[in-house]
Every structure is written in structure tokens, then in C-alpha cells.
């Protein structure tokens, strides 16, 4: 039985980077997995803000009226793939007329401009996270990284994903699994 046979669909889960993650773009990352299949996986980093960009800036560039929602709402580095493309991870109370992907019971993802227009008009989702770019894996690549102890898998808690304590999300995600980050070792084995 291969590792991919052992893993069920991880859509809607959190990937938590192990302490010795070699790629600096993913060090201490918490990634919400939006989709996973035999063709690969796609997720958004939810704990790394783009510090020089706010949602209002994006809306202004796209000529979208900001309303009250466009102020100091942060924008996140979703990952290194298509870094100029926007994605909105949000609560399932919102559905785009164009395209919304269900990503687990408590999350949806929309990557069309109408969600930004609705946020600006005060008709957007209750909770959301705007990201530029995404993290992507080819067929069986994520499963291999998990098998090599690159990532831990946790249930996604909306309070962690949408919370404002970005610097604490990695620790909070680990603690949600009952893991003390101070004693976490990446050199563990596979059972």
C-alpha cells in the first residue's frame, strides 16, 4: 500500500511545516489545503502577510469601490505560484455567481473578481482571507513530502485560519494537535 493509498482527501486540512523545512518560502508556514486529488494539490499560506499591500490597494488597482471593507484588511502571500493572481479563502456563507470552490465544511475559495466587488459593497463573506499566489504540488508530490516528514496535517480551525495573530498561527495549529512546538523534532520516523 502506497502513502497516497493511505491518505484520504486532505482538502480542508491544514499543512504545518516541520521546523527544518528547507524552502525558506515555507518555513513556519501554515497552509490551508483548498484542493487535493490524484492530479496534485493546491493550498494557500495563511500566516504570511504581504506587508506592503492592503486589500484597499488591490481594490484601487482594479478600480473596485472599497466601501468600508477595503481599509486595512491584510493581504497574504498565498504561495510562490502565480503570485500576481488573487484568491479569497472565506466562510461558506458567500457564493460567487461565477465560481466558488467548496474546500471542506467550514471553508470556500473564490478566485474571481466579483468577490472583491461584493466585499467592497459590504455583501461579501462573514470572514475572509485574501491571498496573492498559491502553493501547488504535482501528482503524488505532496504525499511524498508528508511521508518525508516535511508537513504535519491538522484539522482546519476557522479561528486559526482567519485569526489576526499571524505570528502565532503555526504554534496554534500545532497546539490544536496536542503538540508542544518546543519539543517538536523533524527527525521522527514513519510508522
C-alpha positions as CSV (number, residue, x, y, z in Angstrom):
1,X,0.0,0.0,0.0
2,X,1.5,3.4,-1.0
3,X,1.4,6.6,1.0
4,X,-1.2,8.0,-1.3
5,X,-3.4,4.9,-0.8
6,X,-3.2,5.6,3.0
7,X,-4.1,9.2,2.8
8,X,-7.7,10.3,2.3
9,X,-8.5,13.6,0.6
10,X,-6.8,16.3,2.5
11,X,-9.0,19.1,1.2
12,X,-9.9,21.4,4.0
13,X,-7.0,20.4,6.2
14,X,-4.0,22.4,7.4
15,X,-0.5,21.6,6.5
16,X,2.0,22.7,9.1
17,X,5.6,23.0,8.1
18,X,8.1,21.0,10.1
19,X,10.9,23.0,11.8
20,X,13.6,22.1,9.3
21,X,11.6,23.0,6.2
22,X,14.4,23.6,3.7
23,X,12.5,26.0,1.4
24,X,12.5,29.5,3.1
25,X,9.2,30.4,1.5
26,X,7.6,27.7,3.5
27,X,9.4,27.9,6.8
28,X,7.0,28.1,9.7
29,X,4.1,28.1,7.2
30,X,0.5,27.0,7.9
31,X,-1.2,26.2,4.6
32,X,-4.9,25.7,4.1
33,X,-5.3,22.9,1.5
34,X,-8.0,24.1,-0.9
35,X,-8.0,21.0,-3.2
36,X,-6.2,17.7,-3.4
37,X,-6.6,14.9,-6.0
38,X,-4.6,12.4,-8.0
39,X,-3.6,15.4,-10.2
40,X,-1.9,17.3,-7.4
41,X,-2.8,19.8,-4.7
42,X,-3.4,23.5,-4.2
43,X,-3.3,25.5,-1.0
44,X,-2.9,29.0,0.5
45,X,-0.4,30.0,3.1
46,X,-2.5,31.7,5.8
47,X,0.2,33.1,8.2
48,X,2.4,35.2,6.0
49,X,1.2,38.7,5.2
50,X,2.4,40.8,2.3
51,X,3.4,43.8,4.4
52,X,3.4,46.5,1.8
53,X,-0.1,45.7,0.3
54,X,-3.5,46.1,1.8
55,X,-6.9,44.9,0.3
56,X,-7.7,48.6,-0.4
57,X,-4.6,48.9,-2.5
58,X,-5.7,45.9,-4.7
59,X,-9.2,47.2,-5.0
60,X,-7.9,50.6,-6.0
61,X,-5.7,49.0,-8.7
62,X,-8.7,47.1,-10.0
63,X,-11.0,50.2,-9.9
64,X,-13.3,48.5,-7.4
65,X,-15.1,50.8,-4.9
66,X,-13.7,50.0,-1.5
67,X,-16.6,50.9,0.8
68,X,-15.9,50.2,4.5
69,X,-14.3,46.8,3.8
70,X,-11.3,47.9,1.9
71,X,-9.4,49.7,4.6
72,X,-6.6,48.0,6.4
73,X,-7.6,44.4,5.6
74,X,-4.3,42.5,5.1
75,X,-3.3,40.6,2.0
76,X,-1.3,37.3,2.4
77,X,1.5,35.6,0.4
78,X,-0.6,32.6,-0.6
79,X,2.4,30.8,-2.2
80,X,5.0,31.2,-5.0
81,X,2.8,30.0,-7.9
82,X,1.0,32.7,-9.9
83,X,2.0,35.4,-7.3
84,X,0.0,38.1,-9.1
85,X,-3.2,36.2,-9.1
86,X,-5.7,36.7,-6.2
87,X,-7.5,34.1,-4.2
88,X,-10.1,34.6,-1.4
89,X,-10.5,31.9,1.2
90,X,-13.7,32.5,3.0
91,X,-16.6,31.2,5.1
92,X,-19.3,29.2,3.1
93,X,-21.9,31.9,3.7
94,X,-20.8,33.5,0.4
95,X,-21.1,32.0,-3.1
96,X,-19.9,33.7,-6.2
97,X,-22.2,33.8,-9.2
98,X,-19.1,33.0,-11.3
99,X,-17.1,30.4,-9.3
100,X,-16.7,29.2,-5.7
101,X,-14.9,26.1,-4.7
102,X,-16.1,24.2,-1.7
103,X,-13.0,23.5,0.5
104,X,-14.3,21.5,3.4
105,X,-17.3,22.1,5.6
106,X,-16.3,25.5,7.0
107,X,-14.4,27.0,4.1
108,X,-14.8,28.0,0.5
109,X,-12.4,29.6,-2.0
110,X,-13.2,32.1,-4.8
111,X,-10.7,33.4,-7.3
112,X,-12.9,35.7,-9.4
113,X,-13.1,39.5,-9.2
114,X,-16.8,39.5,-8.2
115,X,-16.0,38.6,-4.6
116,X,-13.8,41.7,-4.2
117,X,-16.6,43.8,-5.7
118,X,-19.0,42.2,-3.1
119,X,-16.6,42.7,-0.3
120,X,-16.3,46.4,-1.3
121,X,-20.1,46.7,-1.4
122,X,-20.5,45.1,2.0
123,X,-22.0,41.9,0.6
124,X,-19.0,39.6,1.0
125,X,-18.4,36.6,3.3
126,X,-18.6,36.9,7.1
127,X,-14.8,36.0,7.3
128,X,-12.2,36.0,4.6
129,X,-8.5,35.9,3.9
130,X,-7.2,37.5,0.6
131,X,-4.0,35.9,-0.8
132,X,-1.7,36.6,-3.8
133,X,-0.4,33.4,-5.3
134,X,-0.8,29.8,-4.1
135,X,1.2,26.7,-3.1
136,X,1.0,23.9,-5.6
137,X,2.1,20.3,-5.9
138,X,2.1,17.9,-8.8
139,X,0.8,14.3,-8.7
140,X,2.0,12.5,-5.5
141,X,4.4,15.3,-4.7
142,X,2.6,16.4,-1.5
143,X,2.2,12.8,-0.4
144,X,5.9,12.3,-0.8
145,X,6.7,15.5,1.2
146,X,4.4,14.3,4.0
147,X,6.0,10.9,4.0
148,X,9.4,12.5,4.3
149,X,8.3,14.4,7.4
150,X,8.0,17.8,5.7
151,X,4.5,18.5,6.9
152,X,2.1,17.7,9.7
153,X,-1.7,17.5,8.9
154,X,-4.2,19.1,11.2
155,X,-7.9,19.9,11.2
156,X,-8.6,23.4,10.0
157,X,-10.0,25.7,12.7
158,X,-11.6,28.9,11.3
159,X,-10.3,30.8,14.3
160,X,-6.7,29.9,13.3
161,X,-7.1,30.4,9.6
162,X,-9.0,33.7,9.8
163,X,-7.4,34.9,13.0
164,X,-5.3,38.0,13.2
165,X,-2.4,36.6,15.1
166,X,-0.3,35.5,12.1
167,X,2.9,35.1,14.1
168,X,1.0,32.6,16.4
169,X,-0.8,30.5,13.8
170,X,2.0,28.0,13.4
171,X,2.1,27.4,17.2
172,X,-1.7,27.5,17.5
173,X,-2.0,24.8,14.7
174,X,0.5,22.6,16.4
175,X,-1.2,23.0,19.8
176,X,-4.5,22.1,18.2
177,X,-2.9,18.7,17.6
178,X,-1.7,18.5,21.2
179,X,1.9,19.1,20.1
180,X,4.2,21.4,22.1
181,X,6.2,23.3,19.5
182,X,9.2,23.5,21.9
183,X,9.7,19.7,21.7
184,X,8.8,19.2,18.1
185,X,11.5,17.3,16.2
186,X,11.6,16.8,12.4
187,X,13.7,13.7,12.7
188,X,10.8,11.4,13.7
189,X,10.3,8.2,11.8
190,X,7.4,6.8,9.8
191,X,5.2,4.0,11.3
